[in-house]
Amino acid sequence: MRHLAYAFVAALTLAGGAVAAPGAQRDLLPQQGIYLQATAGDDSADGVSDLTVTRESGGYRLRGYVESVKGCVELKAVNMHLGTYVGGDSIAKVCGENVQADVDAWTHHTDVVLTALVPHGMDWDSRIVTLTGRP
């Protein structure tokens, strides 16, 4: 009988530890690292974005930053279709010299792109990256 009581206490301790520390499990989720750089052809805008992506609630959680070295840059979540994208959701837009904004956003879109915004001209995109939430 005593062995059964010890086994029961040990099982509760193990189960309680797993339930009590869900944040520790979240840290072990697979993550995708994305680094984007966009520079306008006329050198009027330049910026970078460094993101960590995880799967969450049927979409993706984006965390990191967007930095404008000069001019304005915009991080967008988009869906690719036939090699291009139209529209999408703006995640962050920053303007100025060496201005940085933190990113913590959720999206249902499948791709991200950083755009160097050119006033009165054609914007320049970084490479377009597909979100997977995995390395």
C-alpha positions as CSV (number, residue, x, y, z in Angstrom):
1,M,0.0,0.0,0.0
2,R,2.9,2.3,0.8
3,H,4.4,1.8,-2.6
4,L,1.1,2.7,-4.2
5,A,1.0,6.0,-2.2
6,Y,4.6,6.9,-3.3
7,A,3.8,6.1,-6.9
8,F,0.6,8.3,-6.7
9,V,2.6,11.3,-5.1
10,A,5.3,10.9,-7.8
11,A,2.8,10.9,-10.6
12,L,1.1,14.1,-9.2
13,T,4.5,15.8,-8.8
14,L,5.4,15.1,-12.5
15,A,1.9,16.1,-13.8
16,G,1.9,19.2,-11.6
17,G,5.3,20.3,-13.0
18,A,4.1,19.9,-16.5
19,V,0.9,21.9,-15.9
20,A,2.6,24.6,-13.8
21,A,5.2,25.6,-16.4
22,P,3.4,26.1,-19.7
23,G,5.7,29.1,-20.5
24,A,8.7,26.8,-20.4
25,Q,7.1,24.7,-23.1
26,R,6.4,27.8,-25.2
27,D,10.1,28.7,-25.2
28,L,10.8,25.3,-26.9
29,L,8.5,25.9,-29.9
30,P,10.2,25.8,-33.3
31,Q,11.0,29.3,-34.5
32,Q,11.8,30.8,-37.9
33,G,14.4,33.6,-38.1
34,I,13.9,36.2,-40.8
35,Y,16.3,39.0,-41.7
36,L,15.1,41.5,-44.4
37,Q,16.9,44.5,-46.0
38,A,15.3,47.0,-48.4
39,T,17.2,49.8,-50.2
40,A,15.6,52.2,-52.7
41,G,17.3,52.4,-56.1
42,D,17.8,56.1,-55.7
43,D,19.2,55.6,-52.2
44,S,16.4,57.7,-50.6
45,A,15.3,55.0,-48.2
46,D,17.1,52.1,-46.5
47,G,16.0,49.8,-43.7
48,V,16.2,46.4,-42.1
49,S,13.9,44.0,-40.1
50,D,14.9,41.1,-37.9
51,L,12.0,38.8,-36.9
52,T,11.3,35.6,-35.1
53,V,8.2,33.7,-36.3
54,T,6.2,31.0,-34.5
55,R,3.0,29.3,-35.4
56,E,0.1,30.5,-33.3
57,S,-3.7,30.1,-33.4
58,G,-3.9,29.1,-37.1
59,G,-1.5,31.9,-38.2
60,Y,1.9,33.3,-37.3
61,R,3.3,35.4,-34.5
62,L,5.9,37.9,-35.6
63,R,8.3,39.4,-33.0
64,G,11.4,41.5,-33.5
65,Y,12.0,45.0,-34.9
66,V,11.9,47.2,-38.0
67,E,14.6,49.9,-38.4
68,S,14.8,52.7,-40.8
69,V,18.4,53.7,-41.6
70,K,17.1,56.6,-43.6
71,G,13.8,57.5,-45.3
72,C,10.8,55.3,-44.6
73,V,10.4,51.5,-44.6
74,E,7.3,49.4,-44.1
75,L,7.0,45.8,-43.0
76,K,4.0,44.1,-44.7
77,A,2.3,40.7,-44.3
78,V,1.1,39.5,-47.8
79,N,-0.1,36.5,-49.7
80,M,1.8,35.6,-52.9
81,H,-0.2,34.8,-56.0
82,L,1.4,33.9,-59.3
83,G,4.8,35.3,-58.3
84,T,3.5,38.7,-57.0
85,Y,1.5,40.2,-54.2
86,V,-1.2,42.8,-54.0
87,G,-2.2,44.7,-50.9
88,G,-1.5,42.9,-47.6
89,D,-1.5,44.2,-44.0
90,S,1.0,46.8,-42.7
91,I,2.8,45.4,-39.6
92,A,5.1,48.4,-39.0
93,K,6.2,51.6,-40.7
94,V,9.1,53.7,-39.6
95,C,10.6,56.9,-40.9
96,G,13.8,58.9,-40.2
97,E,17.4,58.3,-39.6
98,N,18.2,55.3,-37.3
99,V,14.6,54.9,-36.0
100,Q,13.6,51.5,-34.7
101,A,10.2,50.1,-33.8
102,D,9.4,46.9,-32.0
103,V,7.2,44.3,-33.7
104,D,4.8,41.9,-31.9
105,A,2.0,41.1,-34.4
106,W,-0.1,38.1,-35.4
107,T,-1.1,37.5,-39.1
108,H,-3.0,35.0,-41.2
109,H,-0.9,36.0,-44.3
110,T,1.7,33.6,-45.6
111,D,4.6,35.9,-46.5
112,V,6.4,39.0,-45.3
113,V,8.2,41.8,-47.2
114,L,10.1,44.9,-46.2
115,T,9.5,47.9,-48.6
116,A,11.7,50.9,-48.9
117,L,9.2,53.7,-49.6
118,V,10.2,56.3,-52.2
119,P,8.3,59.6,-52.2
120,H,6.9,60.2,-55.7
121,G,8.6,57.2,-57.1
122,M,8.6,53.4,-57.3
123,D,9.0,51.5,-54.0
124,W,11.7,48.9,-53.6
125,D,11.0,45.5,-51.9
126,S,13.3,43.2,-50.0
127,R,13.1,39.5,-50.8
128,I,9.7,38.1,-50.0
129,V,9.9,35.3,-47.4
130,T,7.3,32.6,-46.8
131,L,6.3,32.1,-43.2
132,T,6.6,28.6,-41.8
133,G,7.3,29.2,-38.1
134,R,10.0,26.5,-38.3
135,P,13.8,26.8,-38.7
